[in-house]
Amino acid sequence: MSKPDLQLIMVKDGKGGHNLYGCRGEGKGCNRNKHRASKTQCPDCVLADPKETIGHFQKRMARGDA
């Protein structure tokens, strides 16, 4: 069985900032962002903690802790 792809999605918030979301893709997340050029978060996407690095976030998502 292959590992699901982790997609990182940067989304503007209403205050002029940005939030980083992780989506695991097919089987683990949503199908919404699978074929879209303009990606956005979905109910299955996980918001990254602003205090953690991208590497730590990717490891947490890969472990399934998120």
Rosetta silent file (secondary structure, phi, psi, omega in degrees, C-alpha in Angstrom):
SEQUENCE: MSKPDLQLIMVKDGKGGHNLYGCRGEGKGCNRNKHRASKTQCPDCVLADPKETIGHFQKRMARGDA
SCORE:     score description
SCORE:     0.000 S_00000001
   1 L     0.000  134.030 -178.382    0.000    0.000    0.000 S_00000001
   2 L   -84.055  153.764  178.839    1.395    3.393   -0.944 S_00000001
   3 L   -74.222  138.027  178.322    1.733    6.282    1.448 S_00000001
   4 L   -68.788  146.777  177.707   -0.845    9.054    0.974 S_00000001
   5 L   -74.321  138.564  175.049    0.443   12.330   -0.427 S_00000001
   6 L  -102.668  120.580  177.290    0.584   15.220    1.990 S_00000001
   7 E  -105.504  132.291  174.725   -0.368   18.528    0.435 S_00000001
   8 E   -99.010  130.065 -174.852    0.452   21.772    2.191 S_00000001
   9 E  -124.335  121.246  177.244   -2.079   24.511    1.500 S_00000001
  10 E   -96.654  124.595 -175.246   -1.497   28.170    2.366 S_00000001
  11 E  -126.172  133.885  175.801   -4.779   30.050    2.866 S_00000001
  12 E   -71.449  138.351  174.450   -5.320   33.756    3.532 S_00000001
  13 L   -96.672  176.959 -176.546   -7.280   34.499    6.666 S_00000001
  14 L   -72.891   -7.879 -176.222   -9.667   37.407    7.122 S_00000001
  15 L  -104.193   10.691  179.771   -7.056   39.492    8.958 S_00000001
  16 L    88.886    1.193  178.104   -4.493   39.742    6.156 S_00000001
  17 L   -97.821 -171.762  178.908   -2.379   36.850    7.448 S_00000001
  18 E  -131.155  150.841  175.303   -1.916   33.310    6.208 S_00000001
  19 E  -125.061  142.822  178.586   -2.597   29.889    7.677 S_00000001
  20 E  -103.116  126.907  177.367   -0.933   26.617    6.696 S_00000001
  21 E  -118.059  150.838  174.476   -3.131   23.546    6.362 S_00000001
  22 E  -115.783  135.781  177.827   -2.155   19.969    5.639 S_00000001
  23 E  -128.287  126.200 -176.986   -4.284   17.627    3.562 S_00000001
  24 L   -79.616  -15.624  178.526   -3.384   13.972    3.274 S_00000001
  25 L    86.537 -158.611 -171.721   -5.303   13.447    0.054 S_00000001
  26 L   -55.926  130.824  177.024   -7.192   10.395   -1.108 S_00000001
  27 L    86.665  -25.392 -178.052   -8.168    7.944    1.597 S_00000001
  28 L  -121.576  -18.672 -177.697   -6.889   10.104    4.469 S_00000001
  29 L  -137.942 -132.712 -175.817   -8.219   13.541    3.689 S_00000001
  30 L  -106.382  162.218  172.115  -10.462   15.089    1.104 S_00000001
  31 L   -94.754   -7.041 -175.771  -10.946   14.590   -2.592 S_00000001
  32 L   -59.720  -42.800 -174.071  -11.669   18.315   -3.026 S_00000001
  33 L   -93.396    2.945 -175.324   -8.051   19.355   -3.581 S_00000001
  34 L   -64.102  -40.464 -174.343   -7.006   16.321   -5.601 S_00000001
  35 L  -123.325   12.180 -176.635   -7.590   17.830   -9.045 S_00000001
  36 L   -96.500  142.222  175.744   -8.045   21.558   -8.392 S_00000001
  37 L   -77.763  -38.833  179.702   -5.514   24.220   -9.321 S_00000001
  38 L   -99.190   99.892 -175.224   -6.820   26.610   -6.644 S_00000001
  39 L   -91.652  150.602  175.504   -6.659   24.662   -3.401 S_00000001
  40 L  -148.135  166.579 -177.769   -8.284   25.601   -0.098 S_00000001
  41 L   -70.386  155.641  176.790   -8.855   23.917    3.230 S_00000001
  42 L  -128.842  176.364  179.491  -11.656   21.423    3.737 S_00000001
  43 L   -60.543  -25.025 -179.887  -13.197   19.913    6.880 S_00000001
  44 L   -87.268  -10.225 -178.967  -10.594   17.089    6.776 S_00000001
  45 L   -75.691  152.822 -176.767   -7.593   19.440    6.531 S_00000001
  46 E  -114.270  131.641  178.162   -5.495   20.121    9.628 S_00000001
  47 E   -79.213  131.211  178.015   -4.323   23.578   10.680 S_00000001
  48 L   -76.208  146.198  174.006   -0.598   23.792   11.457 S_00000001
  49 L   -74.850  127.774 -178.525    0.529   25.200   14.793 S_00000001
  50 L   -61.677  -17.545 -178.708    2.319   28.515   14.087 S_00000001
  51 L   -87.161  -12.178 -178.588    5.027   27.526   16.603 S_00000001
  52 L   -98.536  153.499  178.380    6.063   24.323   14.808 S_00000001
  53 L   -78.307  165.455  178.104    8.306   24.085   11.756 S_00000001
  54 H   -62.444  -38.213  178.678    7.066   22.726    8.449 S_00000001
  55 H   -61.751  -44.496  177.628    9.233   19.642    9.015 S_00000001
  56 H   -64.484  -39.167  178.383    7.648   18.957   12.399 S_00000001
  57 H   -63.352  -44.794  179.125    4.185   19.490   10.913 S_00000001
  58 H   -62.405  -40.778  178.527    4.897   17.053    8.082 S_00000001
  59 H   -65.603  -41.272  178.968    6.158   14.428   10.545 S_00000001
  60 H   -62.977  -41.477  178.762    3.091   14.899   12.770 S_00000001
  61 H   -67.017  -40.290 -178.882    0.792   14.482    9.752 S_00000001
  62 H   -65.573  -35.103  177.850    2.723   11.408    8.544 S_00000001
  63 H   -72.341  -20.456 -177.622    2.389    9.786   11.987 S_00000001
  64 L    87.015   15.431  179.447   -1.339   10.437   11.914 S_00000001
  65 L   -73.900  -15.573 -176.924   -1.271   12.537   15.090 S_00000001
  66 L  -101.225    0.000    0.000   -3.234   15.271   13.401 S_00000001
